[in-house]
Structures are given as structure tokens and as C-alpha cells.
């Protein structure tokens, strides 16, 4: 069980209060609500892909997704990632409408959407040589994966043979959780990253899973800003070392920021 900050209930109370204000405002301006939802969708795609290295600006992301036109000088992969992420979010809302349970099969479907059209993924050999290997959308990793952290240490993720059991445990925890949805979502996000079940798309997939849980429970997405990437990765690293408090606090702030943005737009 992940331990949470002692003052965390204060943040949860604020989240619930802000959500009550949003829910009271929504019926008054339904047309504006649709525009706000699209604004959040674009910001979510832009920031989530930006965290993974996309070079597209917010304006370029919006232009591409609305007009279908690429921008000269930008990598095609960045546009492919934007399109795939948009389709994954649209799929997420279908999942909610159809009241589908969060299962390993569903998580694999999301990864397949995120990697649709991707031919290869970047990897590194045991000797530290960078290579390209065929992409496997929607399939769990077959080889171990690890990452070089900013402190110089190598971080190892869950071994491939353990992935199915670990992911089943993650799904069961989501399905049986009686905690506040923010806590359930934060834990699911962290555990997904800790397992790193796929060769690619793990970061984006973790953020989609987190927001699927939040939206299923009538909250908006917690949008993690690209400029907060270092703080985000640091909080994940602290959770790896047994201190979950900074990460839960970080996700709570991300959700609160989204809620405050929504209220600001509704009031304008």
C-alpha cells in the first residue's frame, strides 16, 4: 500500500469542492462546455506527447488535428503520435459510454491505438548501442526494458515474465478500489510506469489510464504540463524509492489546475 501525505485529505476536499462548482455551471452553458472539452483534449495531447519528446507546439497540434495538415520541417512521427493520441482519447470516451471494465485487454487496445502505424521503436543493446526494433502495438514486451536516469543510475522495470501477473493485479486494484478516484488514478499511473508493460507508449498509456479512471468518476483529466516534466519524473523516481507522497501530491495539483482552468473558462 502506498502511503499518502498527512494533509492529503485537504487536497481531496478541494478537488471535490471545485468539481461541485463545475457541475453546477455545466448545464448553464452547454455550448461553451463542448468548446472547453475540446480545449482540454488538445492540451492533453500536446503536453503528453511533448513529455515524450514531440516537437509540435500547441498551435501546431491544434492546426493538425482540426485541419489535417502537417507543418513543414516537423517530423512525421510527431504528427502520427498526435493523431494516435487523439484517437486513443476518443476511444476512452467510448469505453466510458459503454461502461467497459478496465482490463488487460482494454489496456492493450489503448496501446495498439497509440502505436498505430508505428513501424519501429528505439531500443538499446546490452552494450549500450542504440537500435531500432519492430514495433509490437498492443503486445506486452518480450525483452527486459530499462532507462538511464538523470542521476546516472539505471532503472530496471518489471521482467517480461512477471508482466501479466503484475498487470492483472493493477486491474484488480482499480476494479476493487474504494478510495477517492484521485488516489486510485495516481496509484494506477505509478504502477503502470513501474511495470512498463510495453516496448513503447508506456508514459502516454499511464496518463491515459489515470485519466480514464478520473473521467469514469465524473472528474476532468489531470493534465501534466510539459514544462513540469522534470518535477514529474523526479516524483516518479521518489515513488520508486518508497516515497509516494510527492507523486500523489503532484497528480492532485495537476487535477486541481485542470479544474481551475475549467472554472476560469466557464466564468468568462
C-alpha positions in Angstrom: 0.0 0.0 0.0 1.3 3.4 -1.0 1.5 5.9 1.9 -0.1 9.4 1.3 0.7 12.9 2.7 -0.9 13.6 6.0 -2.6 16.7 4.6 -3.8 14.9 1.5 -7.5 15.0 2.7 -7.4 18.8 2.4 -6.5 18.5 -1.3 -9.2 15.8 -1.9 -11.7 18.2 -0.3 -10.6 21.0 -2.6 -10.9 18.7 -5.6 -14.5 17.7 -4.6 -15.4 21.3 -4.0 -14.1 22.5 -7.3 -15.9 19.7 -9.1 -19.2 20.6 -7.4 -18.8 24.2 -8.8 -18.0 22.8 -12.3 -21.0 20.5 -12.2 -23.3 23.4 -11.2 -22.0 25.6 -14.1 -22.1 23.0 -16.9 -25.8 22.9 -17.5 -26.0 26.7 -17.8 -23.6 26.9 -20.8 -23.7 23.6 -22.7 -22.2 25.1 -25.9 -19.3 26.5 -24.1 -18.7 23.2 -22.3 -18.2 21.4 -25.6 -15.5 24.0 -26.6 -13.8 23.6 -23.2 -13.8 19.8 -23.6 -12.0 20.2 -26.9 -9.5 22.7 -25.4 -8.7 20.2 -22.7 -8.3 17.4 -25.3 -5.8 19.4 -27.3 -3.8 20.4 -24.3 -3.7 16.8 -23.1 -2.4 15.6 -26.4 0.1 18.4 -26.8 1.5 18.0 -23.2 1.5 14.2 -23.1 3.3 13.9 -26.4 5.6 16.8 -25.5 6.7 15.0 -22.4 7.8 12.1 -24.7 9.8 14.5 -26.9 7.3 15.7 -29.6 8.4 19.0 -31.2 4.9 20.2 -32.1 3.7 23.4 -30.5 0.2 23.7 -29.0 -0.9 25.7 -32.1 0.6 23.2 -34.5 -1.1 20.3 -32.6 -4.5 22.1 -32.8 -4.0 23.0 -36.5 -3.1 19.5 -37.5 -6.0 17.8 -35.5 -8.5 20.4 -36.8 -7.4 20.8 -40.4 -5.4 17.5 -41.0 -2.5 19.4 -42.4 1.1 18.9 -41.3 3.7 21.7 -40.7 6.8 21.8 -42.8 10.0 20.9 -41.1 8.5 18.9 -38.3 9.0 15.0 -38.1 6.1 12.9 -39.5 6.3 10.8 -36.3 5.2 13.8 -34.2 2.0 14.1 -36.3 1.4 10.4 -36.2 1.7 10.5 -32.4 -0.8 13.4 -32.2 -3.3 11.6 -34.4 -2.9 8.3 -32.4 -3.3 10.1 -29.1 -6.4 11.9 -30.3 -7.9 8.5 -31.4 -7.0 6.9 -28.0 -8.8 9.7 -26.2 -11.8 9.3 -28.4 -11.7 5.6 -27.7 -11.5 6.4 -24.0 -14.9 8.2 -24.1 -16.4 5.2 -26.0 -15.1 2.9 -23.2 -16.9 5.1 -20.6 -20.1 5.3 -22.6 -20.2 1.6 -23.0 -19.3 1.1 -19.3 -16.4 -1.2 -20.1 -14.4 -2.5 -17.2 -10.7 -1.7 -17.1 -8.9 -5.0 -18.0 -5.6 -6.1 -19.5 -7.4 -6.4 -22.9 -8.6 -2.9 -22.8 -5.2 -1.6 -21.9 -3.7 -3.5 -24.8 -6.3 -1.9 -27.1 -5.2 1.6 -25.9 -1.5 0.8 -26.6 -2.4 -0.5 -30.1 -4.1 2.8 -30.8 -1.1 4.8 -29.5 1.3 2.8 -31.7 -0.9 2.6 -34.8 1.2 2.9 -37.9 4.5 2.9 -35.9 7.0 0.7 -37.8 9.8 0.5 -35.2 10.7 1.6 -31.7 14.0 2.7 -30.3 15.9 0.4 -28.0 19.4 -0.2 -26.6 21.5 -3.3 -26.6 23.4 -4.7 -23.6 26.4 -2.9 -25.0 24.7 0.5 -24.9 24.2 0.5 -28.7 21.1 2.3 -30.0 19.0 0.2 -32.3 15.6 0.1 -34.0 13.4 -2.9 -33.4 10.0 -3.8 -35.0 7.0 -2.2 -33.1 4.6 -4.5 -31.4 1.4 -2.5 -30.9 -0.9 -3.9 -28.2 1.5 -6.7 -27.2 3.4 -6.9 -23.9 7.2 -6.7 -24.1 9.2 -9.8 -24.7 12.6 -8.5 -23.6 13.5 -6.5 -20.4 13.5 -2.7 -20.7 15.3 -0.2 -18.6 16.2 3.5 -18.6 19.2 5.7 -17.7 18.1 8.2 -15.1 19.3 11.8 -14.8 21.3 10.8 -11.6 23.3 8.3 -13.7 21.6 5.2 -12.3 20.0 2.6 -14.5 16.4 1.9 -13.6 15.1 -1.6 -14.3 11.4 -2.2 -14.9 9.4 -5.4 -14.2 10.7 -8.5 -16.0 8.6 -9.7 -19.0 7.6 -13.0 -17.3 6.0 -11.0 -14.5 4.1 -8.5 -16.6 0.8 -10.5 -16.9 0.5 -11.1 -13.2 1.5 -7.5 -12.3 -1.0 -6.0 -14.8 -3.7 -8.3 -13.6 -3.0 -7.1 -10.0 -3.1 -3.5 -11.3 -6.5 -4.0 -13.0 -8.0 -5.8 -9.9 -6.8 -2.9 -7.7 -8.6 -0.4 -10.0 -11.8 -2.5 -10.1 -12.0 -3.1 -6.3 -10.7 0.3 -5.1 -12.9 2.1 -2.5 -10.5 5.1 -2.3 -11.1 8.6 -3.7 -10.8 8.3 -7.6 -7.7 10.7 -7.5 -5.9 8.2 -5.3 -6.9 5.2 -7.4 -5.8 7.1 -10.6 -2.4 8.2 -9.1 -1.6 4.7 -7.9 -2.7 3.1 -11.3 -0.5 5.6 -13.1 2.5 4.9 -11.0 2.1 1.1 -11.1 1.7 1.2 -14.9 5.0 3.1 -15.2 6.7 0.8 -12.7 5.7 -2.3 -14.7 6.4 -0.7 -18.1 4.5 -3.5 -19.8 5.0 -2.4 -23.4 8.1 -1.7 -25.6 6.7 1.8 -26.3 3.8 4.1 -25.3 4.1 3.4 -21.6 4.2 7.0 -20.4 1.3 8.1 -22.6 -0.6 4.9 -21.7 -0.1 5.5 -18.0 -1.5 9.1 -18.3 -4.5 7.8 -20.4 -5.2 5.1 -17.8 -5.1 7.7 -15.0 -7.5 10.0 -16.8 -9.8 7.1 -17.8 -10.3 6.4 -14.1 -10.9 10.1 -13.3 -13.3 10.7 -16.2 -15.2 7.5 -15.4 -15.7 9.0 -12.0 -17.0 12.4 -13.3 -13.7 14.3 -13.0 -11.8 16.1 -15.8 -8.4 14.8 -16.9 -5.3 15.6 -14.8 -3.2 17.3 -17.5 0.5 17.1 -16.7 2.3 20.0 -18.3 5.3 19.5 -20.5 7.2 22.2 -18.6 6.7 20.2 -15.4 8.4 17.1 -16.9 11.4 17.2 -14.6 9.3 17.5 -11.5 7.0 14.7 -12.8 10.0 12.4 -13.4 11.5 13.3 -10.0 8.2 12.4 -8.2 8.1 9.1 -10.1 11.7 8.4 -9.0 10.8 9.2 -5.4 7.9 6.7 -5.6 10.3 4.1 -6.9 12.4 4.7 -3.7 9.3 4.1 -1.5 8.1 7.7 -1.0 4.8 8.0 -2.9 3.9 11.3 -1.3 5.4 13.7 -3.9 3.8 11.8 -6.7 0.3 11.8 -5.2 0.7 15.4 -4.4 1.9 16.2 -8.0 -1.1 14.4 -9.6 -3.6 16.1 -7.2 -2.1 19.5 -8.2 -2.4 18.6 -11.9 -6.1 17.8 -11.4 -6.8 20.9 -9.4 -5.1 23.0 -12.1 -7.4 21.5 -14.7 -10.4 22.2 -12.6 -9.4 25.8 -12.0 -8.8 26.3 -15.8 -12.3 24.9 -16.5 -13.9 27.3 -13.9 -12.0 30.2 -15.3 -13.3 29.5 -18.8 -16.9 28.9 -17.6 -16.9 32.2 -15.7 -15.5 34.1 -18.7 
